[in-house]
Amino acid sequence: MENIADLSTGGSGQSKSKPTTAMNLSLLSLSTTVTPPPPLQHPHRRRIHPQSLYVRASSSSSSSPTTSCSNHRVVVTRERGKNAKLIKALAAHGINCLELPLIQHSHLPDLERLSALLSATTFDWIIVTSPEAALVFLDAWKAAGSPSVKVAVVGAGTASIFDEAKVSSKKLIDIAFVPSKATGKVLASELPKDANASSTVLYPASAKASHDIEDGLSKRGFEVIRLNTYTTETVQHVDQMIFEQAISASIIAVASPSAIRAWVNLVSGSDRWCGSVACIGETTASAAIRMGLRNVYYPSSPGLHGWVDSIIDALGVNKQVQKDLWYWCPKINLGETRIGIYFLFIAQDHKYSGDPGQVFEWWAEGLTKDEMGTVNDVISGVIFLGTRLYMESTISQSGNARSTSLVLFNTRSADGYKSIDEMLHNPKAQDLWGNQFGFIQVSLPKLHHSDNYTINPLKFVYEVHASINRIKNSWVTHLTAILLECLRRYRGTQVAAKSLHRIQNNASMGLSSMKGPVEKMAILNQPIKGFYVMIFNVPQSYKVTVMSYMNQLRVVLGTEKGTIDSQKLKRSIQEAYDLIVKAAL
């Protein structure tokens, strides 16, 4: 089982080539939007199909229009007889399911000890973190004579298992606490504690559950007894006829790392399955990624509702996205703030370039603002270092070639959102409409020192940060803006535009700054989970936009087919990320 899975119905080596021609640096032009995000709320990890407007609204509300996916089949993999809720929820969206149990549960000796402890000892809290753990606990509780207990559950799905028992036992089971988010770490951090006395906790769990709960509670001063009352095992026999159907399905839905391992064992050595994996939560998704599975989806909070949303997302993407879309989801931890960063490769001709939808995920624990500067600095460092690595792998020694970045940043000041009426009737409306931006040119750090071929990854973070700040605080930006405004006013818009176009052509890279909304937006009452920006019809063959929305960053890399080797670029960006993380730890 997902150790805190809650079925809630409410809720790289580089290839070197010999130098043959001089590097055409105009092919490495870049436009990047860098924005400092607020604290992260994790969205669904999913692939997005770029449209011309590049905005995709997706509702997490159960009242959203039903998604018709009747031509798709989802494989449900929980223990036989325990897939009914998921099957019913998917049927409401017209999604057909195929039941292929991959796991089974077996009791462990601690189950008898659980009954004895319940009979002889009173605990301040009993913690239950999954529906299966709830069922096992109830058996032991009844065997102990149904004593009065106070229970903390990880979410509404687990709490629902106790509903029938509460009615028949005259409310001897008090569901007294549910955390704000259905994860063990959150439960451990939020569980109420008497400040003047020690609190005792009994934690019956799966033998394969993580130690997040007891570790977190112990640090807070709780006395915790953990009992491994059951374990999750892979099934010994799989019906081959059902498996033949399952291997052609679009999606496999899994609720535990054990189910992932079972599926990987079944499909290993076969290239017939190329579907997506929809996981109940982050723990299972991380296991899927570690085992090399692609197209992994999971909700922000473990539970049935989010799980169904992830499945629908996966089905929609399978239907829309071509096999040459690449999506990368690393996460960076800056101090107490976790920052989600999503990398998406598309191409300038509205087609896509990259791998068939691989998803990569890492935690970069220990990166702090004091060590690494702002999130902007880290992302800029990753992009610049990745670009240098790409240049070096394309043409030897070009990693030290002189390259400049055109850095664009927004200078339009706005106090907040304004209605159309406010903007139309405001006497200073001309100050509220349109974009205003400035730009500077910044040299990219060289890949190697002249006498040393070692790479200092953090240099790309520190030097870029210092250089941008130095130029921004000078008169360069203001003088450039004045010059362009004079050209526009006295010689016309076309002359000013041509000057700006020449500046773009002469730059090796470009960086623009755009900060997205902090609060959730909606279109026709349908919440927007995320959106991203890409610019077309500009001189650059390689563009990157980074935009924040609701505490998330989306990094989109647009490449021109036939000019940029997207596979090599992908590896270079990955390598740059790994180098910076390793150097910072």
N, C-alpha and C positions, 0 to 999 in steps of 0.2 A: 504493500500500500504506500501511496504518498504519505510520508510520515506525518504530515499535517494536512492531508487531503480532506476537504470538507465538501460533501455533496450538498450544497446549499441550493434550495429551490427558490430562495428569495434573493437571493443575492446575485626553410624556404630558401633555398639556395638561389643565387642569381646566375644567369648564364651570361658569360662574357663573349662579346663579339669583337672582332678586329675592327679598328677604325677604318672606314672606307670613305666617308664624306664628312664635311664639317656639320656639326649639329645645327639644325634649323630651330632656334629657340622659340620662334613664333609658334611652333607646333606645341609648345608646352604652356601656352597661356592659360591662366586660371582666374576664375571669378569665384570668390569665396565669401559667404556671409557668415560672420562669426558673431554669436550672441551669447551673453552670459545668462544661463538659465537659472530659475529658482529650483528648489528641491524637487526631486523626481517622484512622479507617480508612474509606476510602470504600466505601459499600455500592452495591448496584445502584440506579441512578436509576430508580425505578419508581413507579407510582401504586398506592395502596392502597385496597381497598374497605372502607369502614368498616362494621363490624358492631356489634351492641349492646355487646360487650365491648371492641371496638377493639384486639384483639390478633390478629396474623396471623403464624403461624409458617411459615417457608419454608426448606427445607433446601438447602444447597449441596453436599450429599454425593451422589455418584453412586449410592449405595445407597438413596436416597430413593424412595418409591413412584413408579412411572411415571405421568406426567401424560398423560392421554388427550386429545389435541387433534386427533383424526382428521378433524374437520369443518373444520379450519383449513388454510390453505396459506401457507407461508413462501416468499418469493422469495429465492433465493440468487444473489449477484451477482458473485462472483469470476470470474477468467478461466476460460474453458471448460476443463474437465478438472481444475480445482483446487478443486471444491466437494464432492468425494466424502466427505471426512472429516466435514464438517458435515452433509451429507445423511444419512450413516450414523448419526451421533450423534442427530440429530433423529428418525430413523426408530425408534430404540429407545424413544422416548417416544410413538410413534404419530402423529408429525407429518409431514404430506406436504409435499414441497418442489417448487418450480418453478424450474428453472435459467434465469436470464436474465443472461448475462454483460454487464456494463456497462463493464468495463475490459480493457485488454490491455497487455502489457509490450513494450518495445522496448529493444534494447541501445544504449549510448552509446560514444563513442570511448574513454573511460577504461577500458573493459573490456580493450582490448589492452594498455594501460599496466599494468593489474593483473597480467596474465600476466608481463610483463617484470619488474616489481618482485618478484614471487614467485620468479622465477628468479635474480635478482641480489642480493637483499637479504634479510636475516634480521630479523624483527621480534619484539619481545618479546610482543606481542599482536596478534591479528587479531580485529576485532569484527564480528559478524554479528547483525543485529537483526530479521530477518524470514525466513520460509521462502523467499520469492522471492529475497531477497539471498543466502541460502545456496545455492540452486540456481545462481545466476549465478556465485557465487564458486567452486563446485566445477568448473564448466566451465573457468574460467580457471586454477584450480589444476592440473587435469589437463593443460591445454595447457602449463603451466610445468614439467611433469615430476614432478608430485606430490611437492613438497618437504615436509619435516617442519615442521609449523606448530603453534603453540599458539593456541587459539581461545577467545574469550569470546562466549557467546551470550546473548540476552536472556531466553530461557526454554526450557522442555522441548520445546515444539513445534518451535522452530528447531533445537534439538539433534538431534531425531529425523531431520532431513534428512541429517545427517552419519552416521547409523548404518551404512547400507549402504556408504558410501565408506570408513568406518573398517575394516570387515571386509575389503574388497577391497584396501585399501592397507596392510595390516599395521600398522594403528594409527599411521600417519604423521600423522593429525589428532588432536590432543589437545584434547578439550573440557575446558578446565581451570577455567572459571569460569562460573557462572550466578548472577545477582543475586538478592537476597531477594524482589524484586518485579519483574515483567516490564515495566519501563519503561526508557527510555534514561537518564533523569535518575538513577535509582537505580543503574543499571549504571555510569555515569560516577562516581558518588560512592563506589562500593564496589570498583571494580576494583583488585586488589592492585598495589602499586608498591614497587620497591626504594628504600628511603629514602636509600641512599648512591650511587645512580646514576640517570641519566636513563633513562626507559623509552620505547621507540618503539612506536607503535600504527599499524596500517593499518586504515582504516575504509572498506570498499567498501559503498556504500549507494545507495539511490534518489535521483535528483536532487531529488525532492520531499520527502525526509526533512528533519526539522528539524535545527537545529545544536546541540541540547542535548548530544549526546555529545561532540563535539569541543570545545565551549565548556567543558563541565564538566571534561573531562580536561586541557585546557590550563591551567585555573586550578590544577589539582593538580600541574602540572609535567611532564605527559606531552608527548612530541613526537608530534603526530598528523598523519597524511597521510590526507585524505579523497579518495576516488575515486567520482565519480558514474557507476556502471557501467551503470545502466539507468534507465528512467523509466516511469511509469504514465500511460496515456492512456485517454480514453474511446473506446469502440468507435465505428466509423463507421456501422455498420448494426445496427439492432435488428429482430428478427422481429416484425412487427406483430401476428400471431396470438398469439404468446406474451405480448407486451406487453398485449394486451387482457385476457388472463387475469391477468397480474401486477397490473394496476391495480385489480382487485377483491379482491386478497389482503389478509389481515389484517396481515401483517408483512413488511417488507423487511429482509433481513440484509445489512449492509455492513461491509467491512473496510478502507476507506480513504476519505479525503476526496474522492479522484477519483471513486469510485463514488457518493458523495453528490451531487457536482456533476452527474454524468451523470443520475441519477434526477431531480433537481430540474429539469434541462433538459427531460426527457421529460414530466414532469407539469405543468410551468408552463403557466398558462392553462387548466388543467382543474380542475374541482371534483369530479371523480369519485373521486379517491383520498383517503381519510381514515384510512389505517392508521397503524401505529406503525413506528418505526425501531429496530432492535436492532443496536447497534454493537459491534465487537470490542473497542474500548478508548476511553479518554477523549479522545484526539486526534480520532478520527473523530466521536465524539459532540459535541464542541465545534464541529466544522465543521458538523454537521447543525443545531445550534442557531443558529449564526451565519447559516445560509441560511434560517432561518425555519421549519424543520420542527418539528412538534409530536410529543408522545408519544415522546420519545427515551429509550432504555434502553442501559445499558452496564455491564459488570462492573467490580469494583474492580481486577482485574489482567487485562491483555489475555491472551487465550487461548481455546482451543476450549471448555473446560469452562465457564468463566464466560460465554462468549458464548451457549452453549446455555441456561444458567440465565436469562440476560437475555431470550432469545426466549420461554422458557416463562413468565417473569413477564409479558411483554408480552401473550402469548396469554391468560393467565389474567385479566389486567386488561381486555383487550378484551371478554372474555366477561362480566365482572361489572360494570364501572363504567359508569355512565350518562354522557352527553355533557356534563353540567353539573358536572363535577368539575374543580377547578383545582389544580395542583400546581406549586410554584415552588422551585427549588433554587439559590439563590445560595451562594457560599462566602466566608468571611471569613478573612483571614490575620492572626492576632495574633502578631506576633513570629515565632517559629519554629513556632508551632502553627497548623495549618490546621483551621478549624472548618467542618464541613458543616452547613448550615441548610436545612431542608426546610419549605416553607409549603404547607399543604393546607387548602382551603376545604370545609367541609361546612355543613349547615343543621340547625337545631334540631329539625325535624320528621322527622329520619332520612332526608330527601332531601338533595340537594346543590344548592349554588348556585355559580356561577362560570362560567368559560370551559370549552370542550371540551378540557380536559387540556393546556394549554400548559405547557411546561417552559422556564424561563429560567435561565441560568447565567452568573455573572461571577466573576472573581477580583478581590478587593479587595487588591491588593498594597500593602504599606507601612503597613497599620494595625497599630500596635503597642500593647502594653498601656500603655506610658508615655503615649502620646497619647490613647488611647481608653478606658482603664480595663479592666474585665473584659468577658468576652463577655456577661454579664448586662446590663451597662450599654449595650452596643451594641444588643442585641436590644430592650431596653426603649425605647431611643431611637428605633429604627425603628418599633416599634409605636405609641408615643405620637405621634411626628411624623406617621406615616401616618394615625392617627385624627384629628389636628388638620386635616390636609389634606383628609380626607374631610368633616369637619364644615364647613370653609370652602367646599368645592365644592358642598355640599348646600344650605346657607343662608349667604349672604354675611355676613361679619363674625362668624360664629359661631366662627371659629378662635381668637378671644380670649375666648370665653365661659368663665365660671368652671366648671371641671370638676375633679372629684377622682377619685382612683384608690384603690380598696380593695386594699391590698397584703396578701396572705396569705402566710405562710411557715411551714414545718414546724418544730415545736419538739420533736418526738419524737426522743429520743436512742437510737441503737442501735449496738452495737459491731460488728455483722455479722449474717449470716444465721443464724437459729436453726432447728433442726428442730422439728417439731410436738411430739415427745416432750419436748424440752428446755423448750419453752414451757409445756406442760401440767403438767410436774412441778416447774417452778421455783416456789419459794414466793413470788417477786415477779412472778408471771406477769401480774398485772394491770397492771404497768408496761410490758409488752411488747406488749400487744394494742391495736389501734385506732390511729387517727390523733390527733395532737395538733398544733394549729396556733394561731398568733397572727395578728393583722392590725392594720394601721395605715392611715390615710388620707393620701394624698399629692396635692398639687395638680399638675395637668398644666401644664407650661410653656406660656405663650401663644405663638401662632404668630407674631405681629408685636409689635414695640414700638409704643407709642401714637403716636410721631412718625415711625415708620419702617416701611415695608411690606416691607423685606427680611427674609428668613428666615435665622436662624443655626441650621443643623441640629445642630451639635455641642452647642448649648445643651441640647437634649433628652437628650443623653447625660450631660453634666456635672451639670446641675441635678437631674435625677432621682436620680442616684447620691448626690449630696450630701444631698438631702432625705430619702431613704430611710435613709441611714446616720445622719443626725441624729436622726430619730424613733426608729429602732431602738435607739439608745444612750440614749434617754430612758426615763422611767418609764411612758410612755403604754401600751406593749404589756402590761407587767406589770399595771397597774391595770385595763385592759380585761379581761384574762384573769381577774383576781380577781373583778371585777364579774359576769361571765358565770357563773363557777363558783358564786358566791353565789346568783345567780338560779336556777341549776339545782338547787342543793342545798336551798334553802329554799322555792322557789316551783314547782319542777318543771321537767322537761325541755322541755315545750311552751312555757313562758314564756320560757326561755332561747332556744329556737329562734325564737320570734317576734321577740325583740329582735335576734337575728342577721339575720333576714330583713329587718327594717326598715333595718338598717345597709346591707345589700346594695341595697335599693331606693333609698336616698338617695345612693348613690355613682354617679358617672359611669362609673367603670372599676373593675376589680378585678385584682389581681395575686396569684397564689399561687406558692409555691415548692415544687418537687418534684424531687429528684435521683434519677435512675434508676440501674440497675446499671452498673458499669464493666466487668464481665466478661460474656461471652456466656452467655445462658440457653438452655435447651432444654426442649421438651415432648415426651415419649416419644422421647427421643434425637434429635429433629429440631431443629437450631439455629434460634433466632429471630433473623432478620435485623434486625427493627425493630418497634417498636410505638409507639402514641401514645395519648393520653388526651383525652377530651372529656366535659364535664359537661352533663347535660340536666336539665330541670325546675327551673331556677333563674330568678330574676327577669330576669336579663340577656338582652337580645336579641342581644348581640354578645359572644362569649367567645373568649379565646385561651388555649391551653395550650402551654407549652413544656417539653419533657422531654428529658433526656439519656439515652442508652443506648449503651454502648460507644463513647464519644467522639463521638457524633453528637447534634445537636439536632433535634427535630421540633417545628415550630410549627404548631399547628392552629387555624384561625380558624373558629368556629361562628357562623353568622348566622341570624337568623329571617327566613324568606321574607316578602316584603311589607313589611318594616320597614327592612332594610339593603339598599342597592343594592350587590350584590356586585361588579358590574363596576367601579363607581366606587371601591369600597373596594380592589379589587385594584390598580387604577392608582395609588391613593394610597399603598399600602404599597410598591409598586415605586418610586414617585417618592421616597419617604422614604429608601429604601435607597440609591438613586443619589445623593441630596443628601448624605447622611452620608458615603458613600464619597468623593465628590468633595471635600468639605470637609476630609477627613482626609488626603488625598494631597498 
